Amino acid sequence: MTSSPVLTATGLIKRYGELRALDDVSLTIRTGESVAVMGASGSGKTTLLHCLAAVIAPDAGSVVLSAPGTAPRELVGLDEGGRARVRRESLGFVFQEHLLLPELTAVENAALPLLLTGMRRPDAERHAAAWLAALGLAGVEGRRIGQLSGGQAQRVAIARAQVTGAPVVFADEPTGALDSATSAEVLAALLHATTGQGRTLVMVTHDADVARRCSRIVRVSDGRIVGDSAMDAAPASPSTGASR
């Protein structure tokens, strides 16, 4: 059975001066998919990710978030406070440079999104510790980020992205700064924490090996979608005027 859409983008346009970073882009992402967005530098792939994730607002078009258990929400037109609320409540983020706070411990970093929602610190850290353990980091909860390897730090970032139960996680080159062996381990952890739990992953990557681990590859060039493996794999519609 086909899963329901969780993100529906229609007619997205984003300009930077004379440059159209997005040029009438439409895309539907379904619950449980892992989508790799690929393209050359300057192709518009990161701009697309940021519009889908309510980081920036497009100049035109629509982005509807249909998170399970909530009414569909139009993200375009929200002010910065509204977009921040959506990101905090419904979305998770993992970046190439993990953007963890070095003065905090691993468990404090992972618990931070829960603390921002008002959860009591002991409860937030207990929940975060469970996520760290699920990602193979039991025993490092009290270490600061500088005491962790690159792969361990990225797993803390994955725990932070998922600790609130966000239905959609966005990842921007999450393995770009890692060696190949660590990259494979982190990607496996990221997929397990997202699609392995029935959630959705949207990831920008330049690495074809990483992209092949996803269920779908979307290719972007000059602000337009030029390839979509989900569409490429769809069976052709039967012709309506076949001869007898």
C-alpha positions in Angstrom: 0.0 0.0 0.0 1.3 3.5 -0.9 2.0 5.6 2.1 0.5 9.0 2.6 2.3 12.3 1.7 4.1 14.0 4.6 5.5 16.9 2.5 4.0 18.3 -0.6 5.8 21.1 -2.4 4.1 22.8 -5.4 5.5 25.4 -7.8 8.4 26.5 -5.6 10.3 29.6 -6.8 13.2 31.1 -4.9 15.3 34.0 -6.3 18.6 35.4 -5.2 18.9 38.6 -7.2 18.7 37.5 -10.9 19.4 33.9 -10.0 16.5 31.5 -9.8 17.8 29.0 -7.3 14.4 27.1 -7.5 12.4 27.4 -10.7 8.9 26.0 -10.4 9.8 22.9 -8.4 7.1 20.4 -7.3 7.8 17.4 -5.2 5.8 15.0 -3.0 7.6 13.0 -0.2 5.7 10.2 1.5 5.9 8.9 5.0 8.7 6.4 5.5 10.7 7.3 2.5 14.4 8.0 2.5 15.0 10.6 -0.2 18.5 11.6 -1.4 18.7 15.0 -3.1 21.6 15.2 -5.5 23.1 17.9 -7.8 26.1 19.9 -8.6 27.2 22.8 -6.5 24.8 25.7 -7.1 22.1 23.4 -8.5 19.5 24.4 -5.9 19.5 21.2 -3.9 20.3 22.9 -0.5 17.8 25.7 -1.3 15.1 23.0 -1.9 16.0 21.3 1.4 15.8 24.6 3.3 12.4 25.5 1.8 11.0 22.1 2.6 12.3 22.3 6.1 10.9 25.8 6.8 14.4 27.2 7.2 13.8 29.8 4.5 10.6 30.9 2.7 10.3 30.6 -1.0 9.2 33.6 -3.1 6.3 31.6 -4.5 4.7 28.2 -4.2 3.4 26.0 -1.4 4.8 23.6 1.1 2.3 21.5 3.1 3.5 19.4 6.0 1.1 16.5 6.8 2.6 15.1 10.0 0.9 12.0 11.4 -1.8 12.9 13.9 -1.9 16.6 13.0 -3.9 18.7 10.5 -1.9 19.5 7.3 -0.1 22.8 7.7 0.9 25.3 5.0 4.5 26.4 5.8 4.8 29.2 3.2 3.5 32.4 4.6 4.6 31.7 8.2 6.7 34.3 9.9 10.1 33.4 11.3 8.5 32.6 14.7 6.0 30.3 13.0 8.7 28.5 11.0 10.8 28.1 14.1 7.9 26.5 15.9 7.4 24.0 13.1 11.1 23.1 13.1 11.1 22.7 16.9 7.9 20.6 17.1 7.8 18.5 13.9 11.2 18.4 12.2 14.7 17.2 13.0 18.1 18.2 11.5 21.5 16.6 11.0 24.3 18.7 9.4 27.7 17.9 8.0 29.3 19.8 10.8 27.1 18.4 13.6 26.6 21.9 15.2 26.6 20.4 18.7 27.4 22.7 21.6 31.0 21.9 22.8 30.3 23.1 26.3 27.6 20.6 26.8 27.8 16.8 27.3 26.5 14.3 24.8 23.3 13.7 26.8 22.8 17.4 27.3 23.1 18.1 23.6 20.7 15.3 22.7 18.2 16.5 25.3 18.3 20.1 24.2 15.2 20.0 21.9 13.2 18.5 24.8 14.3 21.1 27.2 13.2 23.8 24.7 9.7 22.3 24.8 9.6 22.7 28.6 10.3 19.1 29.6 11.9 18.7 33.0 15.7 18.2 32.8 15.8 14.7 34.4 13.1 13.4 32.1 14.7 15.0 29.1 18.1 13.6 29.8 16.6 10.1 30.6 14.9 10.1 27.2 18.0 11.4 25.4 20.1 8.8 27.1 17.8 6.1 25.8 18.3 7.4 22.3 22.1 7.5 22.7 22.0 3.9 23.9 19.9 2.9 20.9 22.5 4.5 18.6 25.4 2.6 20.3 26.6 5.4 22.6 25.8 4.0 26.0 28.5 5.0 28.4 29.5 8.3 26.7 26.6 10.4 28.0 28.8 12.5 30.2 31.5 13.2 27.7 31.8 16.6 26.0 31.7 16.8 22.3 35.5 17.3 22.0 36.0 13.9 23.7 34.0 12.1 21.0 35.1 10.8 17.6 33.5 12.3 14.4 31.2 9.3 14.1 30.2 9.5 17.7 29.4 13.2 17.4 27.2 12.6 14.4 25.3 9.9 16.3 24.7 12.4 19.1 23.4 14.8 16.4 21.1 12.0 15.1 19.8 11.4 18.7 19.1 15.2 19.0 17.2 15.1 15.7 15.0 12.3 16.8 14.6 12.8 20.5 11.3 14.7 20.1 9.9 12.0 17.7 10.0 14.3 14.7 8.2 12.6 11.8 10.6 14.2 9.2 14.4 14.5 9.6 16.5 16.6 7.2 20.1 15.9 6.7 22.6 18.1 4.9 25.7 16.1 3.8 25.6 14.2 7.2 28.5 11.9 6.2 30.6 14.5 4.2 33.2 15.0 6.9 33.7 11.3 7.7 35.9 8.5 6.3 34.2 5.7 4.4 33.9 3.2 7.2 32.6 5.7 9.7 30.3 7.1 7.0 28.7 3.7 6.5 28.2 3.3 10.2 26.6 6.8 10.6 24.3 6.3 7.6 23.1 2.9 8.9 22.4 4.6 12.3 20.6 7.5 10.6 18.4 5.2 8.5 17.6 3.0 11.5 16.6 6.0 13.5 14.3 7.4 10.8 12.9 5.1 8.2 13.6 2.2 10.5 11.0 3.7 12.9 8.5 4.6 10.1 9.7 8.2 9.8 10.9 10.1 6.8 14.4 11.2 5.8 15.3 13.9 3.3 19.0 14.1 2.7 21.3 16.3 0.5 24.4 14.3 -0.5 27.0 14.4 -3.2 28.0 10.8 -2.4 26.5 8.3 -4.9 27.1 5.4 -2.5 25.2 7.2 0.2 22.3 8.0 -2.2 22.0 4.4 -3.3 21.2 3.4 0.3 18.0 5.6 0.1 14.7 4.4 -1.3 14.6 7.4 -3.7 17.0 9.7 -5.5 15.9 13.2 -6.7 18.4 15.0 -9.0 18.4 18.8 -9.2 20.0 21.0 -11.9 19.7 24.7 -12.5 16.9 25.0 -10.0 14.7 22.2 -11.5 14.2 18.6 -10.8 15.7 16.6 -13.7 15.5 13.1 -12.3 13.4 11.2 -9.8 13.9 7.5 -9.3 10.4 7.1 -7.8 9.0 8.4 -11.1 11.5 6.5 -13.2 10.5 3.3 -11.5 6.7 3.9 -12.0 5.1 1.6 -14.5 4.1 3.2 -17.7 0.4 3.9 -18.2 -1.3 1.7 -20.7 -1.9 3.3 -24.0 -5.4 4.4 -24.8 -5.4 3.9 -28.5 -3.8 0.5 -29.0 -4.6 -1.2 -32.2 -6.5 -4.5 -32.1 
